[in-house]
Amino acid sequence: MDKNFKPSGYNSLSPYFVVNGAQKMVDLLTKLFNGKELRRYDMPDGSIMHVENSN
């Protein structure tokens, strides 16, 4: 069986964080790893539902 289920452009391992104050976490990880935002989904109240960053 020779199948690859990893989407093109994604790492083999993708950590997933669930935190209070998500924007601070996004800012920190972006600064530490010179990242850029790939995707972002905000809730109606302005909180972050999902963010994907890459370096």
SVG drawing of the C-alpha trace seen along z (x, -y; Angstrom):
<svg xmlns="http://www.w3.org/2000/svg" viewBox="-21 -40 33 42">
<polyline fill="none" stroke="black" stroke-width="0.4" points="0.0,0.0 1.8,-3.1 -0.5,-6.0 0.3,-9.5 -2.4,-11.1 -0.4,-14.2 -1.6,-17.2 1.1,-18.9 2.9,-21.6 2.2,-20.2 4.7,-18.8 4.6,-15.2 3.8,-16.4 1.5,-19.4 1.1,-20.3 -2.4,-21.5 -2.7,-23.9 -5.9,-24.8 -5.2,-27.9 -6.8,-30.9 -5.6,-34.1 -4.9,-32.5 -3.8,-35.7 -0.8,-36.0 0.2,-32.4 -0.1,-33.1 2.0,-36.3 4.7,-34.4 4.9,-31.4 5.0,-33.8 7.9,-35.7 9.8,-32.7 9.6,-30.8 9.4,-33.6 6.0,-32.3 3.2,-33.5 -0.5,-32.9 -1.9,-30.5 -5.5,-30.2 -7.6,-31.8 -11.2,-31.3 -12.6,-33.8 -15.7,-33.4 -18.5,-36.1 -17.2,-37.4 -13.7,-38.0 -12.1,-35.0 -10.0,-32.6 -11.5,-29.3 -8.6,-28.0 -5.3,-29.3 -2.7,-27.6 0.8,-29.1 3.9,-28.0 7.5,-29.1"/>
</svg>
